[in-house]
Amino acid sequence: MCSRRTIVAILVVLFGLTAWPAPAGAQTRAGFGGPGELGAPVEVAGLIVPPSALQPAGRLVRHLSVDEAVTLALEQNLDLRVERLNPLIQDLSIAQARSVYAPTLSTTLLTNNRNSPSISIFDGGEIKVTDRVLSDSVDVVQELPWAGGRYSMSWDGSHRRTTNVFTSFNPVLRSNLNLAYTQPLLRNLGIDGPRLQIAITRVNREISDIQLRRTLVQTQRAVRYAYWGLVFAQSFLEVQRQSLELAEESLRNNRTRVEVGTIAPIDIVEAESEVARNEESVIIAEADVDRAEDQLRILIFDPDVSDFWSIQLQPSDSPILQARTIDVNAAVRYALDNRTDLDTLDKNIQNTDTDIRFYRNQRLPDVNLQVNYSLSGVGGTEFLRGEGFLGPITGTEQTSFGSALGDIFSNDFPNWTVGVTVAYPLGTSAAKANLQRARLERTQADVTRRSLEVRIAADVRNAGRNVATNLQRVDATESARQLAERRLEAEQRRLEVGLSTSFLVFQAQRDLGAARNRYLRAILDYTRSLVDFDAVQEVPLGGPF
């Protein structure tokens, strides 16, 4: 059995604490401090862990502080990359919705050859009349983004040659300019389908920004969770290794005592069983370290880099246990002002209000003011006739297509119309049903928001309660650990004088290992509860995480 001096030395190695400076303004609890220096032994949750004990030989080691891990995640996390694309996608959706107001230009070129039987002397042919027409047109149509108006402009020209003898022009050149404007007076005046879609798309763009902010906060929380989880896994592994060393030391001492005849050989078997049990615990703890490391690696590194899976992560920070003042009421107010789920719900309510305004407008009669104005021009080869009806052709006069255009610009042949059209559905309209549905959704959203506020307040209060509870657990488990240390020392002394057994010593060792692990778990839970307390409020980047 190892001497008392050996036991004390082991305990000092396991639980030796350094007096590292605490952050300014923080009230640091005794025995806990900040990050250790790279390359030096690192204090992890109260345990001095040499880096060499946690770094496999031949592997590239990346030392990371918790803030460095968060920074890497903000730069390389795949989920964040995905979320950052959503605002850009919404920008394109806005552009798509606004494209309805882009003018549409169309042009048409036609040739027509028509043969009609002559059934009247006024048809101008003996058996049939043949018309050959070449025409083209240009049209511009645009929906206006204000007041729901719509205008159109069209120009068309044609070249017509005919066998009709009564025609005054052959060939005849025609040119026409048409202007039209339609203005809603009731329905679609204040809002219409395109403006509804644009308004909703713009709000969805704002929602995508909110969701990006939420993903940033969630990523921070996940990274800090994973970072401290790796710290705990490495610390737990070291505890298991120290427990294995104690069991191996006890096995060596028992073998010595059996040789000198102070104990029975069965004690060797018992010691060997204890060693095997601790070896299994070490194997499991090593696998837990690998899993914790992979969890952090996936969050902070780009998987496309060549050493993504091979690099070894070594945390350089240790938990800092400090008395943090928790103002739950202030935290609740902050959460209600900054939670992204509330902001998202408010934006959805805004979309619902837009729907209500649209469907309320769609219940109005469809009254439209229509204005049309057109100009015409003609040219070609004109037949000059003598006096009388269908007098003899005395000559011709040639005019170009420019003459037909000149008629348009000189406003010689204007035509215009002004009118109002009215339409109203008979019976129950779809707009009425949609309006009732939108109003119910608005009422539902108000109740949902109130329910969400209550849940948020409860979550913040619970997170604050967990901070206080876990800090108390740290105190309790620390006391339990110290008592376990003293019990092991007592059992060792009793064994040396023959008042105890190897079984009781091994039980004390197991109890000490369990106490150490509970202590580590309490520290981890306290550290994570601080992260949760800030995350449930959705403290932005640079906040007091």
BAKEVEX-191481 format. One record per residue (C-alpha): residue in one letter; x, y, z. Coordinates in steps of 0.001 Angstrom, whole numbers, plus 500000, padded with zeros to 6 digits. Layout:
<atoms>
AXYZ/...
</atoms>
This chain:
<atoms>
M500000500000500000/C501227503495499137/S502384505726501930/R500516508697503236/R503041511019501606/T502343509429498220/I498602509812498644/V498918513437499608/A501136514098496584/I498589512542494258/L495790514593495753/V497840517742495403/V498377517005491722/L494688516297491209/F493215519166493122/G495989521710493299/L494539525126492537/T496257528212491149/A495518531816492028/W494876533238488578/P493557536773488353/A489834537200487819/P488312539644485336/A488068543227486453/G485059543832488622/A484422540130489202/Q484287538574492623/T486208535350492082/R485567532397494319/A488581531006496083/G490398528274494210/F489268529237490685/G490793531438488059/G491200532121484369/P492983530532481415/G496391528981481674/E499289529751479410/L499883527698476294/G502393524957476788/A502015525127480582/P499879522854482738/V496254523868482340/E493832524080485220/V490603522511484066/A487736522842486492/G490006522802489474/L492267520023488173/I495788520645486947/V495976518822483639/P499289518773481766/P498759519347478050/S500943516383477194/A498488514110478969/L495754515074476551/Q497646515430473276/P498398512314471220/A501900512268469850/G502321513197466203/R499017515146465890/L498701518832465097/V497332520577468189/R495176523692467960/H494918525632471225/L491679527533471454/S490108529935473883/V486331529970474066/D486173533361472327/E488459532109469554/A486167529140469059/V483163531445468749/T485007533637466231/L485920530627464103/A482315529450464163/L481029532841463027/E483437532662460094/Q483159529003459080/N480018527408460522/L478019525796457729/D474614526572459258/L475551530239459414/R476667530139455797/V473255528787454860/E471422531385456944/R473467534270455503/L472163533398452029/N468516533820453034/P468550537668453045/L470124537609449584/I467453535192448392/Q464767537483449813/D466337540429447978/L465831538525444741/S462252537767445776/I461647541506446208/A463140542164442786/Q460912539456441340/A457818540964442972/R458697544421441656/S459284543112438144/V455523543278437581/Y455989547046437160/A458589546721434443/P457210547831431058/T456541545092428528/L457575545678424932/S456142543491422187/T456325543642418406/T454483541754415699/L455120541362411963/L452368539793409835/T451700539123406191/N448200538337405022/N446930537197401629/R443126537189401441/N440893536235398515/S437172536984398852/P434370536200396359/S432709539253394904/I428987539273395720/S428276542921395122/I429269545567392629/F430635547518395557/D433117544738396268/G435130546198393429/G435878542951391585/E434302540809388915/I434750537347390513/K436979537828393579/V438796540492395470/T442406539906396501/D444041541764399377/R447690541462400292/V448619543083403555/L451986543442405281/S451645544858408796/D453767545419411856/S453052546715415339/V454900547794418501/D453172547720421891/V454280548962425340/V452272548057428414/Q453127548891432040/E451507548478435434/L452160551546437565/P453422551132441153/W451133553862442459/A447331553896442612/G447035550647440630/G446965552363437228/R447838550772433889/Y448798552383430611/S449451551082427110/M450921552560423969/S450728550915420586/W451753551804417080/D450873549822414000/G451556550294410324/S450462548394407235/H451030548124403499/R447931546941401638/R447550546128397953/T444112545148396572/T442255544363393382/N439241546380394546/V438684549033391846/F436780551317394183/T439754551937396457/S441227555407396522/F444744554215397416/N446535551220395962/P448795550390397611/V447672552111400816/L450016552879403713/R448427553196407143/S449860554287410498/N448027554363413836/L449047555499417341/N446902554403420295/L447192555582423920/A445147554065426746/Y445052554459430517/T442992552594433106/Q442696553872436673/P440921551974439486/L438670554250441527/L437698551896444386/R438973548312444271/N442771548125443775/L443162551863444381/G444926551761447745/I446372548258447411/D446262545516444828/G447803542092444278/P451291543247443197/R451583545794446006/L450401543160448495/Q453094540758447311/I455807543420447480/A454821544457451011/I454834540865452251/T458132540114450521/R459774543136452144/V458614541993455575/N459902538492454814/R463244540095454020/E463262541626457487/I462308538242458956/S465324536661457263/D467555539237458995/I465922538366462305/Q466445534654461699/L470093535292460888/R470467537117464197/R468796534196465968/T471128531706464287/L474128533780465374/V473011533652469005/Q472215529945468790/T475585529228467219/Q477357531076470010/R475471529034472569/A476197525769470760/V479916526560470477/R480240527518474130/Y478291524421475133/A480565522227473034/Y483718523993474249/W482927523489477920/G481729519987477144/L485180519204475748/V486796520743478834/F484642518525481021/A485353515416478940/Q489109516001479152/S488889516680482885/F486759513576483408/L489318511555481444/E492093512823483669/V490106511910486781/Q489634508388485430/R493344508136484678/Q494180509282488196/S491756506718489609/L493483504065487489/E496862505144488865/L495560504845492423/A494217501341491672/E497526500286490073/E499436501651493074/S497162499698495411/L497723496552493317/R501505496933493630/N501236497506497371/N498958494490497830/R501379492268495953/T504141493460498280/R502017492761501347/V501133489298500085/E504807488532499626/V505525489520503221/G502408487695504410/T500506490638505907/I497387490124503741/A495712487231501963/P496258486554498210/I492577487236497580/D493338490933498042/I495449490793494867/V492446489521492898/E490333492301494323/A492937494884493371/E493248493459489857/S489464493700489461/E489592497329490521/V492327498030487984/A490296496404485215/R487228498422486164/N489194501666486010/E490786500690482687/E487303500344481242/S486379503760482621/V489449505278480960/I488546503714477596/I485004505086477803/A486272508511478853/E488694508613475907/A485816507918473518/D483812510694475193/V486682513116474597/D486750512191470913/R482992512728470619/A483147516067472416/E486031517134470218/D484146516202467040/Q481099518116468230/L483171521268468673/R485110520664465451/I481928520482463369/L480764523815464769/I483928525859464257/F485882524437461318/D485359524313457596/P485062520613456672/D486725521299453316/V490162521876454900/S492532518955454637/D493207518574458385/F489577518886459461/W489443515475461152/S493084515158462132/I493683518373464055/Q493630518012467833/L491619520611469765/Q492991521714473109/P490951524219475139/S493121526886476758/D490372528351478976/S489041526962482195/P485720527798483857/I485800530847486080/L483568530491489079/Q482488533911490150/A479538535288492009/R477400536841489269/T474492539035490263/I471341537938488448/D468581540528487965/V465766538326486732/N463260541143486243/A465716543155484140/A466572540022482177/V462886539383481462/R462428542936480197/Y465523542608478015/A464310539314476567/L460860540730475779/D462535543603473924/N465103541556472013/R463901537986471469/T463915537139467783/D460893534850468045/L458861537832469266/D460261539975466465/T459396537290463929/L455866537026465288/D455473540813465094/K456542540749461456/N454045537979460713/I451357540083462407/Q452388542941460139/N451857540671457121/T448446539695458464/D447497543376458816/T448502543874455186/D446284540957454190/I443366542502456085/R443846545825454313/F444008544073450934/Y440932541899451400/R438978544821452818/N439779546728449620/Q438853543746447435/R435296543836448808/L434721547205447115/P433075547471443679/D435446547245440737/V435149550760439276/N437656551761436596/L438155554963434663/Q439241554281431071/V440717556866428733/N441700556143425125/Y443238558451422557/S444277557495419031/L445732559163415954/S445743557886412364/G447589558633409158/V447382557399405550/G449655557409402512/G450513555475399382/T449454555755395735/E446280557876395538/F444073557729392416/L442934561140391147/R439444560950389636/G437299563197387555/E434019564705388590/G431086562520389527/F430667559323391460/L433522556954390615/G434716559321387956/P437497558294385608/I441039558097386926/T442861561143385704/G446191560488387439/T447978559368390557/E449760561029393424/Q452520559298395306/T452943559799399064/S455458558027401262/F455110556353404629/G456414559574406096/S453182561221405020/A451227558731407129/L453457559477410108/G453038563195409448/D449293562819409773/I449838561383413247/F452136564118414492/S449949566839412964/N446997565497414949/D444751565658411875/F442610562644412734/P442198562404416523/N439904559946418236/W439197559659421958/T436927557901424377/V436338558279428112/G434328555806430106/V433727554179433468/T433203550460433998/V431604549014437124/A431609545385438234/Y430370543865441468/P430034540186442327/L426612538833443101/G426497536660446196/T429293535953448671/S432701536945447335/A436002535217447985/A437378538514449323/K434794538526452110/A435730535015453208/N439453535848453010/L438882538977455087/Q437146537020457832/R439947534445457814/A442646537152458032/R440873538812460970/L440715535503462826/E444416534929462118/R445140538390463519/T443267537589466725/Q445056534249466920/A448435535955466496/D447689538373469342/V446916535481471694/T449985533595470479/R452180536602471187/R450869536910474704/S451438533213475294/L454976533519473926/E455709536437476266/V454660534321479242/R456843531404478101/I459808533702477547/A459440535165481040/A459250531655482487/D462324530554480510/V464357533523481732/R463284533002485330/N464133529309485095/A467526530079483555/G468291532507486375/R467183529941488929/N469502527356487364/V472456529716487742/A471859530044491478/T471117526336491913/N474208525171490048/L476435527539491994/Q475103526007495193/R475789522568493723/V479401523581493171/D479710524452496853/A478048521214497928/T480048518956495617/E483268520678496565/S482573519906500222/A481677516317499291/R484937515997497391/Q486968517224500353/L485161514810502662/A485877511955500228/E489558512884500267/R489660512766504067/R487774509474504140/L490304507913501749/E493159509149503903/A491482507686506977/E490925504322505332/Q494541504291504190/R495753504933507747/R493421502269509143/L494657499785506559/E498252500447507534/V497484499454511122/G495272496541510135/L491912498137511031/S490553498263507474/T490455496127504361/S491359496554500709/F487663496450499874/L486967499507502025/V489962501336500558/F488793500587497009/Q485295501723497937/A486743504968499259/Q488704505400496028/R485541504874493969/D483627507303496153/L486387509856495717/G486338509441491943/A482556509836491929/A482833512952494108/R485393514436491758/N483145513756488774/R480110515276490491/Y482213518305491260/L483282518596487619/R479698518114486463/A478485520867488810/I481118523251487439/L480121522366483874/D476428522828484632/Y477094526179486293/T479166527379483354/R476530526256480883/S473752527805482965/L475464531182482564/V475538530606478816/D471858529640478885/F470929532700480926/D472394534999478286/A471203532868475368/V467583532816476568/Q467687536619476451/E469400536421473040/V472198538738474037/P473782539974470783/L477370539597469672/G479727541225472104/G477295540744474987/P478213539332478391/F478553535705477444/
</atoms>
